[in-house]
Amino acid sequence: MSLGSGTSGGVLAPMFMVGGALGAAEALVFPHVSPGFWALVSLAGVLGGLMRSPLTGIVFCLELTHEINAVIPMVITASTAYLLSVILLKRSVLTEKLARRGLHLTREYSVDPLEVHLVRQLETPATVTFRGDRAAGEITALLRTAHDTGDPDRLLAQRLYPVLDADSTLVGVVTRHAIIHADPGDRTPLADLAAAPVTAHPDETLRALANRMAQHDVTRLLVVTRDEHPRVEGVISLRDLLTARRIDLHEEHHAERVLTLSRAPATAPG
C-alpha cells in the first residue's frame, strides 16, 4: 500500500512494518521463545529477502534490540529468505520501480576492466618523432618511400607522430593519414600543420582515457610524463582499450587454478 500509492517514505519503513507484523502473527502459532523473538527473526528475514542484503537485516536487528541470543536464528532466516528471493524474484524491491520505468538493470556487479588497467601497461612506445622545422613535403616523401619499399624502418607502424621543437619540447601531433596524403612539394614547416595534442599520463586508468577520447572525438592519445618538461613516452589507441577488455574476458573464462591436486600413481599389487 505504501509503495503502490506513490507516497514518499521509501521502502524501509514499510518493510519494518511488514516484517514486524508478520512475526507478531507467527508468534500466535509458533512456540513462545522470548518477547518479540518471532517479530525480530521475521524482520531480519524480510529485510534480507526483499533488499537482497541478509547481512544488513541481521546487523540492523542487532543494533535495534541488542538481542545477541537471536543471531543464529536471524542468520538462518535472512539467508534462507535471500536464497528464495534470488531464485523466485527477478528483481529486488529497491530496483523494481526503476525496472518498471524501462531502465535496464542487472543483478551482477562487476568492476569496469578499463578501471583496473593503467596506461603504462598497454601503451606503445613512440619510436618515430619529427622536428617541427622540417618541411611537411619532406615527411610526406619519406612516408611514401617507406610505403613503396615495404616500410623497412617501421615508419608506418605508428599512426600518430609527435612533433618536437629544437629543445625536444612537444609542440603538436600529426596523423599518418594526413601527412602521407599531403603534397610532397609542400615546404610548410611541420610545426605549422601540427594539431594540438590530446595527451594522457602513464599512471592514468584506461577509463579516464576512454572518456577523454569521447570528449575530443579522437581514437589515439600521446602518453607524456608528468614532469615539468613533459617527455613523450608512447601512443595509446582505442584498440588498446579493446585489448584491456579482451584480457578481462580471458581471465573470466580461463580462471587459474590456485590449488592443483595431483593423483597418486597406482601401484601394482605386491
Secondary structure, DSSP 8 states (H G I E B T S, - for coil): -TTTTT-SSTTHHHHHHHHHHHHHHHHTTS---STTHHHHHHHHHHHHHHTT-HHHHHHHHHHHH--GGGHHHHHHHHHHHHHHHHHH-SS-TTTHHHHHTT----S-----HHHH-BHHHH-EE----EETTSBHHHHHHHHHHHHHTT-TT--TT-SEEEEE-TTS-EEEEEEHHHHHTS-TT---BHHHH-B---EE-TTSBHHHHHHHHHHHT-SEEEEE-SSSS--EEEEEEHHHHHHHHHHHHHHHHS---S------------
